[in-house]
């Protein structure tokens, strides 16, 4: 009997010790959305990895919010780059009462999902959606940490016009919000510089056979071609163009500005020009790139540094507001100034990143190399940017 009483006493003591510990822990869910299946799943996983690394580092730091240790968990969802799936996933995250969301990857899923998050008052930060409409809807919950297509489109178009001096340019898009949006901006910029732009050609984000479109263009002999779309379709477009003997300079936006292009297009990828809405991964904070490689056994592909910053911005705003309640930390987030892996981040009244950079790349012998940074309308050689203005992002400052 004495032993039984002792066991009971020990059990009660153990429970008593456990419950105060639980009471001192604050569980916080942060959502992440990107395509994890399909042709651009590699980009989706890269984005997810960036957000996941930020969550894991925050947990290791044992951040306190409201007097409790915050334990963050990443709720990762696959929107398949499909607008309908995107809205379904958004509602799912709302129902799970996430405190904030990083994503979506695509403009085509981000835009229809944004009213759902806004209706629930949940802040969402995209690290890769570039269509201007995303932040033109007036939603106070919507932010992005990359530049917009009406910045990126003119950047790649102006670089093409200045450095390659084409007289005739063909423009093709994949009929998505992203692809059509950036193609429109490129076309507008080229026409403003008195360059002839051929009638628009279109495919889809699943097109694998571009021969009909390319045969039509071959007869019109353009000096350059711009494609608004992702690498999964852009690589095939470029490969088939070279097979048909088209010698034009091929240019792309950020969706096709990846190493995947050399896998899909082979030797045809050499000489392509492309842009990214932000600094390149190799120019990001060295502490981040080392941690990413250690954790995931690979280098970041494209926008992982930006989703890493997106997750950290949500966490930092919660910490500063001392609350995970979106109503309380949203005002802090909108006015935040934060030194992230991609440099200093602050938002304008629309939720866009102030003074966002654009990077121009070229494929050289199978390597995608940054050649210029465009910031505040000025073109800076990449080497000079790293030495000067870009240094802050590369020195590991926080």
N, C-alpha and C positions, 0 to 999 in steps of 0.2 A: 504493500500500500504506500509505504514511504517512497519507494522508487517511482511509482505511478504519479504521485504528487509532484515529485521532482521533475519528471518528464513534462508534466502539465505546465509547471512553472517556467521551465526552459522554453517550451513552445510559445507560451504567452509573451515571454521576454523577446523571443525572436520575432514574433508578429509585431510586437510593439516597436521594435527597432526598424522593421521593414516598412511599415506604413508611413512614418514620418519621412523616410527616404523617398518613397513614391510621391508624397505630397510636395517634396522639394523639387520634383522634376516636371518640366513643362514640355509636353509633346507638341511639336510643330510640323505640320505637313506643308511641303512646297511641291507644287506640280511642275512637271516638265513635259512638253509635247513636241514631237517631231516624227517624221516617217522612220519607222524602225524595220519596215519591210518594203520591198519594191526596189526600183532602180537607184534611188538616192538614199537607201538605208545607211550607207557608209557615212553620209553627211549628218544624218539624224543621230547616229550613234556618237559621232564626234561631238555634236551639240550636247547630247545627254551626258557624256563623259565630263565635259567642262562644268556643268551644273553639279554633277555628283561629287566631283573633287572639292568644290566649294563647300558642299554640305558636310563632307567627311572632315574637312579641315575645321569647320565651325564646331563640330561635335568634339573634336580633339582639343579645341581651345576652351571648352566648358564655359560658354558664354552664359551670363545670367541676365534674365529678363523678368522684371516684376518680382525680383528676389528669389527666383527659382532657376535652376540649371536647365537651359533649353536643350532639348534633344530633337534635332531636325531629321526628318525623313523625306526622301525624294520619292514622289509618286509619279513614276514615268509611264506615259501613255503613247501609243502609236496612232497617229492620225492618217497614216498611209498617203500623205500628201493629197488627201481627198477632202474637199470642202464639207461634204455631208458628214463624213467621219469626224472631221475637225469639230463641228458643232456638237456632235454626240459626246465626244471626249470632253469638251469644255463643260458641258452640263454634268458629266460624271464627276469631274473635279470639284465643281461647285457643290454637288451633293455630298462629296466627301469632306467638305468644309476645309479645303486647303487655305492657308493663310496668304498665299501668293503663287504666281505661276511664272515660269521661265519658258518662253516659246511664243508662238509656234515657229517652226523653221521657215515655212513658206508663207508668202503674202496671201496666197490663195486660200489658205486655211486660217490664217491669223485674222483676216478681215471679217469673215462671217462669224468667227468665234468671239470677237471682241465685244459685241453687244451683250452676250451672255455673261461674260465676266463683269462687264460694267453694271449690268442689272443687279448682280450679286455684290457689287462693291469690292471686288477682288483685284488688287494690282497685278498687272501682267507686264513683263519686260521681254521683248524679243531681242535676240542676239543676231538675227539674220534676215528678218522680213523687211524689205526695202521699199515696197510700194507706198507712195505718199499718202494714199487714201487711209492707211491704217491709223495715222495720227491726225488726219483732217476731219475725223468724225466728231470731234469735240468730247471724247470720253476722257475723263480725268484719271481713269485707272490704267490707261494705256501708255506704255513707254517703249523706247528702243535705244539700244546702245551702239547701233551702226548708223551710217548715213542713209539717205533716201535715194531713190532712183532719179529724182530730179536734180540730185547732186552727182550721182554716179554716172548716169547717162551722158550728161555734158562733159564729164571728166574723160571718159574713154573716147567719146566722139571728138573732142577737141585735141586730144593727144594724137589720134589717128590723122586728123586733118592737118595738124602742124608738122608731124614727123613723117608721114607717108604721102601726104598731098594727093589723095585720090580725086579724080574728076567725077567718077560715077560709083555709087555705093548701092548695094542691094541689102535690104533689111528683111530678116525672117524672124518670126516669133512662134512660140509653142502654144499660143492661145490661152495661157494662164494669166492670172492677175500680175504675177511677177514678170513673166516673159514679155507680155504685151506692153506692160507699163514701162519697162526699161527701154524697149525697142522704140516706143513713142518718143521718149526723151532724146534718144540718140538721133532719130530722124529729125526732130525739131532743131537740134543743135547743128546738124550737118546742113540743113536747108538754110539756116540763118547765116551760115558761112558760104552760101552760094554754091554748094556742092549738089550735083544732081543725085536724087534718090529715086531708085526704081520703085514701081508699085509694090506694096507689101506682099510678101509671101507668107503662108502659114502652114504649120504642122500641128502636132499635139505633144503633150508631155510623154506620150507613149510611142511616137513615130520612130520606126526603125528603118524604113525605106524612104530615102529622100530623093531618089533618082528623078522622079517626075519634076519636082521643084528645081532641082539642080540643072537638069537638061534645059529647062526654060531659061534659067539664068545664064547658062553657058552661051546661049545665042545672043545675050545682051551684053556680054563681055564686061562685067563690072571690075573696077580696080580693087575694090574691097567688099567684104560681106560682113554684116553684123548679125549675130544670132542671139535673140533673147530667149533663154531657156537654161536647162540644167545640163550637167556633164554627160548624163546617161544618153541623151539625145544629141547633144552638141558634138560629142566625139564621133558618133556615127556620121553625122552631117559632114564633118571635116574630112573624114576618111573617104567617103563616097565622092566628095567634090574633087579630091586629088585623083581618084580613080578615073573620073570623067575628064581629067586634064584641066580643071579650073585652077588658074594660078593666082587668083586674087588673094590679098591679105585677109585672113579670117580673124574677126574680133568678137569677143564675148564679154558678158557681164559676170558677176561673181558666181552665179550658179554653175558656170562651166569653167571657172578659174581654179581648177584643181589638178593634182597629179594624175587623176583618173583619166584625163584627156589623152595622155600618152599611152595608156593601156588600151583605150578604145580606138584611137586614131593611129597609133603606131608612129612611124617616122613622119607621117603627115602633120603631126602636132607641132613639129619644129617651126618656129617663126610666128606662131599665133600671138596675138595681143589680147589681154583681158584685164579686167578691173575687179577689185574687191572693195566693198564699202567699209573701209577701215584699214588699220595697219595689218600687215601680213603676220601670220602666226610666229614667224621667226623673229619678229621685232617686238613681240610681247615680253612682259616681265620675265626675266631669266628664272626667278624663283618658281613662277608658274610653270614654265616649259619643262623645267627639271622635275617638278612634282608630277606633272602630267605623264611624262615619259616613264617615271618610276612606277606610277600607279597602273598605267594601261599598256606598258611595254610597246609604245608607239609614240610618234610625234603627233601633235594636233594637226588636223587636216586643213581646216578653214576657220570656222567660227567658234570653236571651243573656248578661246580666250574671252570671247564676248558673252557666252552663256555663263562662264565662270564669273565674270563681272556682274552679270544680271542676277545670279543667285546671291552673290555677296552684297549687292546693293539692297536687295530685299532684307537680308539678315542685318546689315548695318542700320537700315532705317528702323527696323524693329528694336534693335539695341538702343539706338538714340532716343526713340519714343518710349522706351521701356515697356513696350506692349507689342503683342502679336496681333492685336485687333486691327484689321485694315483701316477702320475709321480713324484710329489714332496714329498709325504709322504712315498712312498715305500722305498727309501734309508734309511730313518730314522727308519722305522719298522725293516728292516733287521739288523740294528746295535743296536737295543734297548736293554736296561737292565731295567727290570721292576719288582717291587715287587708286585705280585698279590696274589689272594686268595689261590693259590696253591704253593706259594713260589717264589723265584727269577727266572725270565724267561729271557733267552737270546737265540738267534738262531745261529746255525752253518751255514756254507756256503750253505748247502742244504735246509735250512729252518726248520730243526729239532731242538727240544728243547735240549739244552746242559745239560748233566748230569741228564737225566730224571730218576725219581724213579720208582720202581715197587713194588706193594704191594701183599702179599700172604694172603689169607683169608681161614677160615674154617667155615663151618656151624655147630653150636653147639646149640642143643635144639631149633632149629628154628631161631636162630640169626646168621647173617653173621658177623663174628668177624675178624678184621685184626690181624694177628699173627706175621708178619715179613715184613720189608721193605728191598728191595734190591737196593743199590745205589753204583755206581762205582764198581760193581762186588762183593760188600761185603753185607752179610746178617746181618741185625740188628733187634733185637727183637722190636716189635712195641712199647712197653712201653718205651724202651730206646730211640727210634727215637723221640717220642713225647717230652721226657725230653730234648733231645739234639738237633740234627740236624733239627728235624721237628718243633722245637719250633717257628722258625721265621714265618712259615706259619700259626701258630695258634694264634699268638699274636696280630693280627690286624694291623701289620705294612704295610705301603704302600710305 
